[in-house]
Amino acid sequence: MILLTRLDKSKVLINLDAVKFAESTPDTVITFVNGDSVIVRESLEELDQRVVEYRVRLLTDSRLRDTPSP
């Protein structure tokens, strides 16, 4: 999950597995597979960067767990 900011400056954690798509209208709107949506302050570019960082962190964590102990 990634931490984002709603327009009212409240924080929200987004489950990336539930996201259908995101668009700029010009606000960034995230639409979920169930049809719900949330508007966030972050730009699409920043959202993309956070998603990539999250995925890298997941891969790194899983590789560290798979490394045999000496």
C-alpha positions as CSV (number, residue, x, y, z in Angstrom):
1,M,0.0,0.0,0.0
2,I,1.1,3.5,-0.6
3,L,0.4,6.6,1.5
4,L,-1.2,9.5,-0.4
5,T,-2.9,12.8,0.5
6,R,-6.6,13.7,-0.1
7,L,-7.5,17.3,-1.2
8,D,-8.5,18.1,2.4
9,K,-4.9,17.1,3.4
10,S,-6.0,13.9,5.2
11,K,-3.8,10.9,4.6
12,V,-5.0,7.8,2.9
13,L,-3.4,4.4,2.3
14,I,-4.1,3.0,-1.2
15,N,-4.1,-0.8,-1.8
16,L,-2.6,-1.0,-5.3
17,D,-4.2,-4.4,-5.9
18,A,-7.6,-2.7,-5.8
19,V,-6.7,0.1,-8.3
20,K,-8.2,-0.1,-11.8
21,F,-6.7,3.1,-13.1
22,A,-5.6,6.7,-12.3
23,E,-6.1,9.8,-14.3
24,S,-5.4,13.5,-14.2
25,T,-8.5,15.7,-14.7
26,P,-6.5,18.0,-13.7
27,D,-6.7,16.6,-10.2
28,T,-5.4,13.1,-9.8
29,V,-8.3,10.6,-9.5
30,I,-7.7,7.0,-8.5
31,T,-10.5,4.6,-9.5
32,F,-10.8,1.2,-7.9
33,V,-12.1,-2.0,-9.4
34,N,-15.3,-1.7,-7.3
35,G,-16.0,1.7,-9.0
36,D,-15.2,3.9,-6.0
37,S,-12.7,6.7,-6.5
38,V,-10.5,9.1,-4.5
39,I,-9.0,12.4,-5.5
40,V,-5.4,13.0,-4.2
41,R,-3.0,15.9,-4.2
42,E,-0.1,14.0,-5.7
43,S,0.4,14.3,-9.5
44,L,0.3,11.2,-11.8
45,E,4.0,11.4,-12.1
46,E,4.5,11.3,-8.3
47,L,1.9,8.5,-8.0
48,D,3.9,6.6,-10.6
49,Q,7.1,7.1,-8.7
50,R,5.6,6.0,-5.5
51,V,4.2,2.8,-7.1
52,V,7.6,2.0,-8.5
53,E,9.3,2.6,-5.2
54,Y,6.7,0.4,-3.5
55,R,7.2,-2.5,-6.0
56,V,11.0,-2.2,-5.7
57,R,10.7,-2.4,-1.9
58,L,8.5,-5.5,-2.1
59,L,11.0,-7.2,-4.4
60,T,13.9,-6.3,-2.2
61,D,12.2,-7.5,0.9
62,S,11.2,-10.8,-0.7
63,R,14.8,-11.4,-2.0
64,L,16.2,-10.7,1.5
65,R,13.8,-13.3,3.0
66,D,14.8,-15.8,0.3
67,T,18.5,-15.4,1.0
68,P,19.8,-18.5,2.9
69,S,21.4,-17.7,6.3
70,P,25.1,-18.5,6.7
